[in-house]
Amino acid sequence: MRVCRLWLFVCLCLLPAAAQASEEVDLELVLLADASGSIDNAEIRFQRLGYAAALTHPQVLAAITGGMLGKVAVTYVEWGDAESQAVVLPWTVIDGPAAAKAAADRLLTTPRLAFGFNAIGSALAFAQALIEGNDLRGLRKVIDISADSANNWGGVPIDVARATAIAGGITINGLAILCRHDNCSGRPIDYDLEAAFAQLIVGGPGSFVVTVDGETRFADAVRRKLILEIAGRAAPQRRRTAASR
């Protein structure tokens, strides 16, 4: 009996040390970038350049270092079909220019790994698993998904993945890509992509949708979105959802 009590005492003493092993950050952010069949290799490169430029931008770095802890954790994932989600940038703590540049360099040197038709629900479920399986403790947890459609061809249904993530304390924000280049055609012909994102995909406290169209440069939209997410602020009213879904 004395041995059992001693073992219990040792275990209890070790619990605080185990808890302290997790690094605390202001934000755990999963960037889910569209790499489905509608995205060619040039557009993959274009997207990564936009995220690399945004992560290293002085305004984004100011938002990061101005937080309570002065650091955020970011992972970048490209997604395609239900079986294709690829981590391009593993969880990386960014606390200043050097870490941001290292993250940007990783984005620009890793080959494309994801392919296939849209499986947004599976991408969201994959992102939630990354958040729940890391060794970080974020004051906030956000999944940020970009896509040029709201279609879901197989895999986890979007509504199931969305509800599960929100129930887990995760906010889902969206980047609705109406146009990657200034000279492209714009909105989908048969539905409003912004509205589809708001109704079907994003959710949680302060969730919002930012759009990229012919009047908005991709890197500018990504930078604006990252600043909002890092600072914990909502987007302007016309581009945000209800506070919680």
C-alpha positions in Angstrom: 0.0 0.0 0.0 2.9 2.4 0.9 4.4 1.7 -2.5 1.1 2.5 -4.3 0.8 5.8 -2.4 4.4 6.7 -3.2 3.8 5.9 -6.9 0.7 8.1 -6.9 2.6 10.9 -5.2 5.3 10.7 -7.9 2.8 10.8 -10.7 1.0 13.8 -9.2 4.3 15.6 -8.9 5.0 15.0 -12.5 1.7 16.4 -13.8 2.7 20.1 -13.6 5.9 19.4 -15.4 4.1 17.6 -18.2 1.7 20.5 -18.5 4.5 23.0 -18.7 6.0 21.0 -21.6 3.3 22.5 -23.9 4.3 25.9 -25.3 1.7 28.6 -24.9 0.9 30.9 -27.8 -1.6 33.6 -28.6 -3.0 31.7 -31.5 -2.9 28.2 -33.1 -3.6 28.8 -36.8 -4.1 26.2 -39.5 -3.9 27.7 -43.0 -5.8 25.3 -45.3 -4.9 26.2 -48.9 -6.8 25.0 -51.9 -4.8 22.5 -54.0 -7.8 20.8 -55.7 -8.1 20.0 -59.3 -9.0 23.6 -60.3 -5.7 24.9 -59.1 -2.7 24.4 -61.4 1.0 24.4 -60.3 1.4 28.1 -61.2 -1.5 29.0 -59.0 -0.1 26.9 -56.2 3.1 28.9 -56.4 1.1 32.1 -56.6 -0.8 31.2 -53.4 2.3 30.3 -51.5 4.0 33.5 -52.6 1.0 35.4 -51.2 1.1 33.7 -47.9 4.9 34.0 -47.6 4.7 37.7 -48.3 1.9 38.1 -45.7 3.7 36.2 -43.0 6.8 38.4 -43.3 4.9 41.7 -43.7 5.7 44.3 -41.0 2.0 44.8 -40.2 1.5 41.0 -39.6 4.7 40.9 -37.5 3.5 43.9 -35.5 0.2 42.1 -34.9 2.0 39.0 -33.7 4.5 40.7 -31.4 1.7 42.9 -30.1 -0.2 40.0 -28.7 -0.4 39.0 -25.0 2.4 36.4 -25.5 3.9 37.9 -28.6 3.9 34.7 -30.6 1.6 32.5 -32.7 1.9 29.0 -34.0 1.1 28.4 -37.7 0.9 25.3 -39.9 0.2 25.4 -43.7 -1.7 22.6 -45.3 -2.7 22.1 -48.9 -5.8 20.0 -49.5 -7.4 18.2 -52.4 -9.7 15.2 -52.3 -10.8 13.2 -49.2 -7.5 11.3 -49.1 -5.2 14.2 -50.0 -4.1 16.7 -47.3 -0.4 17.6 -47.2 1.4 19.5 -44.5 3.7 22.0 -46.3 4.7 23.9 -43.2 4.7 21.9 -39.9 3.7 23.7 -36.7 6.0 26.7 -36.5 6.1 29.3 -33.7 6.5 32.7 -35.1 7.7 35.4 -32.7 9.6 37.8 -35.0 11.1 38.3 -38.4 13.6 35.4 -38.3 11.0 32.8 -37.6 8.6 34.3 -40.2 11.3 34.2 -42.9 12.1 30.6 -42.1 8.4 29.7 -42.4 8.1 31.6 -45.7 11.2 29.9 -47.1 9.7 26.5 -46.2 6.5 27.4 -48.1 8.4 28.3 -51.2 10.7 25.3 -51.3 8.3 22.4 -50.6 6.9 20.6 -53.7 3.2 20.2 -54.3 1.8 17.2 -52.5 -2.1 17.5 -52.6 -4.4 16.8 -55.5 -7.9 15.8 -56.4 -11.5 17.1 -56.3 -12.7 19.3 -53.4 -13.2 17.6 -50.1 -13.6 20.6 -47.8 -15.1 18.6 -44.9 -12.1 16.2 -44.8 -9.7 19.2 -44.9 -11.5 20.7 -41.9 -11.4 17.4 -40.0 -7.6 17.1 -40.8 -7.0 20.6 -39.5 -8.9 19.9 -36.3 -6.7 16.8 -35.8 -3.6 18.9 -36.2 -4.7 21.3 -33.5 -5.8 18.7 -31.1 -2.6 16.6 -31.7 0.0 19.2 -31.3 2.0 20.1 -28.1 0.8 23.7 -28.1 -1.6 25.6 -25.9 -3.2 28.5 -27.9 -5.3 31.1 -26.2 -7.3 30.9 -29.5 -7.6 28.2 -32.1 -8.5 29.0 -35.7 -8.8 27.1 -39.0 -8.5 29.3 -42.0 -9.6 27.7 -45.3 -9.3 29.0 -48.8 -11.2 27.7 -51.8 -12.6 28.8 -55.2 -15.8 26.8 -54.6 -17.8 25.4 -51.8 -18.3 21.9 -53.3 -17.6 18.8 -51.4 -17.0 15.6 -53.4 -16.9 12.8 -50.9 -15.2 12.4 -47.5 -16.4 14.0 -44.3 -19.6 16.1 -44.9 -18.9 19.8 -44.4 -21.6 20.3 -41.8 -20.3 17.4 -39.7 -16.7 18.7 -39.8 -17.8 22.3 -39.2 -20.0 21.4 -36.2 -17.3 19.2 -34.7 -14.6 21.9 -35.0 -16.8 24.5 -33.4 -17.8 22.2 -30.6 -14.1 21.8 -30.0 -13.6 25.5 -29.4 -12.2 26.2 -32.9 -13.2 29.1 -35.1 -13.3 28.6 -38.9 -12.6 31.6 -41.1 -12.6 31.6 -44.9 -10.9 33.1 -47.9 -13.3 32.9 -50.8 -11.2 33.1 -54.0 -13.3 34.6 -56.7 -10.2 35.6 -58.7 -6.5 35.0 -58.2 -5.3 37.4 -60.9 -6.5 40.9 -61.8 -7.5 39.9 -65.3 -9.6 36.8 -64.5 -13.3 36.4 -64.8 -14.5 36.8 -61.2 -17.5 35.2 -59.5 -18.8 31.7 -60.2 -21.6 31.8 -62.6 -24.2 29.7 -60.7 -23.8 30.8 -57.1 -22.5 33.4 -54.7 -19.3 32.0 -53.2 -19.1 34.5 -50.4 -22.6 33.6 -49.3 -21.8 29.8 -49.6 -18.8 30.2 -47.4 -20.8 32.1 -44.8 -23.7 29.7 -44.8 -21.9 26.4 -45.1 -18.2 26.6 -44.1 -17.2 29.3 -41.6 -18.4 29.4 -38.0 -17.5 30.0 -34.4 -17.0 33.2 -32.4 -16.0 36.1 -34.6 -15.8 34.0 -37.7 -15.6 35.8 -41.1 -15.1 35.5 -44.8 -12.5 37.6 -46.8 -12.8 37.6 -50.6 -10.2 37.8 -53.3 -11.5 39.3 -56.6 -10.2 41.3 -59.5 -9.9 44.4 -57.4 -8.0 42.7 -54.5 -4.5 41.4 -54.8 -4.2 37.9 -53.3 -1.3 38.8 -50.9 -3.2 41.9 -49.8 -6.3 39.9 -48.9 -4.2 37.2 -47.1 -2.4 39.9 -45.1 -5.6 41.6 -44.1 -7.1 38.3 -43.0 -4.0 37.3 -41.0 -4.0 40.6 -39.1 -7.7 40.2 -38.2 -7.1 36.6 -37.0 -3.9 37.3 -35.1 -5.4 40.4 -33.4 -8.6 38.5 -32.7 -10.8 41.1 -34.4 -13.8 40.5 -36.7 -13.9 41.5 -40.3 -16.1 44.3 -41.5 -19.8 43.5 -41.1 -20.5 42.8 -44.8 -17.8 40.1 -44.8 -18.5 38.4 -41.6 -20.8 35.7 -40.4 -22.9 35.6 -37.3 -20.8 35.6 -34.1 -21.4 31.9 -33.6 -22.9 29.1 -35.7 
